[in-house]
C-alpha cells in the first residue's frame, strides 16, 4: 500500500471515528466519476468493511452537458466494480429562476444537494460522504475571498457538518488532488475529467473556480516554491476556529432578539460592542432577512456606517428598508 493510500485510509477512519458512527450505519457517497470521488469510494469501502458500516453511492446527472447520462452510468458501474453494489444515478434539472439569480454553477450545486438529500432520506443514510480535497479547500478560500469582502470567506469547508439531520463528511480535506490521482492510478481506476474543471487545458472561458485551479493555484505554488495550497487549507482551518469564537460572542450579544418583521433593536445594544463583534452582529441581522450572501456583505459596511452616525437608512433586497433613528435599528418593508 502506497503512502498516499495509507494517508487516505487514515483520514477516512479518523473522520468516521470523530463522527461517532455506529456499526450498521449507512453512508451515502456522492460520486461524480472524477478522481477524487472514485479514490474516496475505494477508501471508504475499505474502511466501512473494517468498521462494520454500510456504504451506498449516488451519481447526480444534471443533464447540462452532452453525454452526461453516459458519464453518470459509467461512474455508477465503476462504483459497483469497487464493491459498492447499491450505486444509483439521480437525474435532476436546474431551476431556471436560480440560474438567472445565482448562475449555472450555483444552481447545479443546489440541485445536486437537493437530489442527494432526497436519496439519503429514502435510503436512511446517516451521513453523506463528499470528496472535497485540500486542493478544493484552497480553491474555495481564494474564490470566496474574491467574491465577498467578509472574514467568513476564509473559513473554508468543515470536515463535519450537519444539515436537516444529515451528517456531511469530507474526510479528504487533508489530501491533495495529486494524492487522489496517484491512488486511482495505482489501483487501475480510470476517472472522468469534467471539461469545465480545466484539467485538460487552460482555457480562458472556464468558470472562476476552474480558472483559479488552472491559473492561480499553480502560479502560487511556483512563486512560493511549493506549499501554498497546504498553507491556504491550514489557514482556513485555523481561521474557522477564530470565526466560530467571534460569531459565538456576536450571538450572545443578540440573545433574546426576535428576527421577524417589523424588526426593532435599540442601537445602544450594538454601538458599544468591539468592531469585530459589532460587524458580525450586523451580518447576522442582515442574513436573517436577506437571501443572497453577496448582497448581505455589500450592506454590512453600510449598516456599520449608519450605526456610527446614529441615523440614516439604506434599501435592502426584497423591498426591505434599514433605518437607524431615535436610538433604534429598524428593518421593515419599504412602504411601511
N, C-alpha and C positions, 0 to 999 in steps of 0.2 A: 504493500500500500504506500503510495507516494505521500510526501509531506503535505501536499495540498489536500489530498483525500483525508488524511488524519486530522488536519485542521478543520475540514468541513464536518466530519463526524463529531469532533469535539464541540464545535459550535452548535450543531443541531441538538446534541444530547444536553448540553448546558442550557440551551434555551428551553427545551422541554421540561427539564428539572425545575428551572426557575419559574415556569408557568404552572407548576403544581398539577400537571396532567396525571390522570389515574389510569391504571390498566383497564383496557376496554374502550377508552375514549376514542372517538372517531375524529380524525383530522382531514380537512379538505385542502388539497394542494391546488393553487391556481397556476396553470401552466400555459405559456404562450407558444411553446415549441422552440424557444430560444435556449441558448447555452446555460443561462443562469437557472431557469426553472427546471430544465432537464437534469442539471447537476444536483439541484435540491431534491428532485424526485428520487434520484438514485440514493442520495444520502439519507433522506427521510425514510425511505423504505427500509434501509439497513437499521436505522435507529428505532423505528416503530416495531420491527420484529424483535429487537433486543429488549425493548421496554414494555412489550405487551400492548401496544397501541394499534389501532386500525387506521388505514390510510386509503383515501379515495382522492380522485383528481378531477378537475374540470378545466376544459379549454373553452374560452369565450371567442366566438366568431362574430365580430361586429358587422361583417358584410361590407366593409368600406372598400377594401382592396380587391381587385380582380383575383379570383382563385383562392380567396380566403377560406372558403369551405373545405377545399382540398388540403390546405395547410393545417387546418384545425383537425381534420380527420386523421391526417398522418401523425400529428402530435399525440392524439389520443391512442393511436396504435403503438407508438413508441413507448408510451406510459404503460400500456398493457404488457409489452415485452419486458419492461423493467419490473414486472410483477404487481403492478397496481391494476387489479382486474376491473374495479369499478372506476372507469375513466370515461367521462361523458363530454360531449360537445354541447355548449349552450349558445344558441343563436339569439342575437339581440340586435336592436337597431337604435340609432341615435335620435334623440328628441330634437327636432328642428329648432324649437324655441331655445333650447340650451346651447345648440351650436351657434345660433345667432348672438346670444348673450356672452357665452364664455369661450367659443371656439371649438373646433373639432376635437382637439386633444383632450380638453377638459370634459366635453360631452361624452366622449368614448370612455374616459375613466369612470364617470358617474354611471354609465350604462353597464360597464363591466362589473363594478362593485355591487350594483343592484342585482345583477344576474347571479353573482357568486353568493351574495347574502341569501337570496331565494333558494339556491341549491343547498346551502348549508342548513337552512331551516328544514328543507324537505328531507335531507338525509340524517338530520340530527347531529351534525358535526359540532364538536366542542370548540374547534379552532380552525381558522383559515391560515394556511401557510403561504407566505408571499416571498418571492425570490429576490427581493431588493438586496443589492450588494453594497460594499463600501464605495464602489465607483458610482452607483446610483445616489448614494448619500452625498458625496462630494458634488455631483451634478445638481442635486436638489438645493443644496446650500447656495451655490453660485446662481442658479436660476431664480430662486426666491429673493435673493439679495438684489438682483437686477430688476425684479418686478415690483417689489414693495419696500419702502423705506421703514422697515419695522424690525425691532430686535427679535421678534418671533421668526423672522426669515432665517435666522441662523440655527434654529433648533434641530433641523433635520428630522429624520424619521425615528420612531421608537422601535426597539426590539419587540416590545409587548404593549399592546393597547387593547381597548375593548370598545365595541360599538354594537348597540342593540343586542346586548347579551352574548355576543360572539367575540372570542379572542382573536386578535390579529397578530400573528407571529412572523417576525422577519429574522430568522436565525443566521442569515448570511451577511449581516451588516459588517462583519469583521473580515470578510473575504472580498478580494478584488475580482474584476472580470477576467483578469489573467488567470486567476486561480480556477474559476469555473470552466474556462476554456481548456485548461490542462486536464481537469477532471473528466470532461467529456471526451477529449482526445484519447486519454489513456484507457478509457473504458469503451471505446469504439462507438460512442454516441454521436450520431450526426444531428446537427441542430439547424434550425431555420433562422436566417437573419432578416429581420424586418427592414425593408429598404428605407423606411423613414428614420431608422436609427443611425444611418450614416456609416455603418460598419464596412460597407463595400465601396466607399468612395466619399471624398469630402466635398459634397455638393453644397452650393450656397442657398438652395431652396428648401433646405431641411427645416423642421420645427426648431424653435430656440433651444430646447433641451438637447436635441441631436447635434446642433451646431456647437454647443458647449462641450459635448462629448467628442466631437470630431476635431474642433479647432482649439478650444480654450484649454481643456484639461491637458492634452498632450504638450501644449506650449508651456503651461505652468510646470509640468514635470521636467521639461527641458531646462527652463530657467532656474528652477530650484535645485536641479541636479538629482531629482528623484525625491519622492516623499510628500509632494504637495497634496495628492489625493488622500493619503493616510492622515496627514495633518488636518485637512479640512474635515474629515469624518470624525477625528478625535475632538476637534474643536466643537463640532456640533453636539457631541455627547456631553461635553463639559458645560457648554452654554445652556443646554436643555435643563440641567440641574439648577443653574442660576435663574433661568427664566421661570421655572416652576416655583422656586422660592419667592421671587418677587411677585409673581402672579398670585401666590397664596396670600401675601401681605395686602395686595390690592383687593382680593375677595373679602378679606377680613374687614377692610375699610368700608366695603359696600354691604356688609352683613345686615340683613333686615330690609334692604331696599327692594321695592316691588317694581319689576320691569314690565310694566303694562302702560298703555296709553290712556289718558294723558300721563306722561312721566314727569315727576317733580322731585327735586332733591335740593336741600339747602346748599348753596355753593360754598358755604363755610365748612362743610364736611369734606370738601376736596381741596380748597385753597391752601391750607397749612401743610398738606402732605408733601414729602420729598418728591422732587420732579420725576424720578423713575416710577414711583408708586402712583403719582397723580396721572402720569401718561397712561399707565396700564388701566387705571380706573376709567379714564376717558374711553379707552379702547373697548373695555368690557361693556360699558354703557352703549356705545355706538353699535357694537356687534349684536346687541340684544334686539336692535330694530332694523339693521341693515344686512342685506344678504351677501353682497359681493365684498370679499376681503379687500380688494384693491380700493374700492370706494371708501371703506372704513378707514384705511390708512391715510387716504388723502384728507380726511376730515379730522383726524386726531390732532394734528398740529393747529388747525383752525379752532378746534374746541379749546385747546390749551391757551391760545392767544385771547380768546373771548373771556375765559376764566381769569386770565391775568388782568385784563382791563376791567372786569367786573360787570360788563354789559356788552350786548351785541347779539347778533343772530346769524345763522347760516342755514341754507337749504340743504337737506339731506336727500337721499334717494327715496323713492316710493312716496312722494308727496309729503314728506315729513319736514318739520322745521325745528331747529335747535335754537333756543333763546336763553340768554342769561340776563335776568333783570330782577330788581328788587330783592337781591340776595338768594335767588332761586335758579336752578338749572331746570329748564322745561323742554320736553320733546313732545310734540303733538302734530296732528295733521295741519297742513299749511293753511287750510281755510278756517281754522278754529282760532 
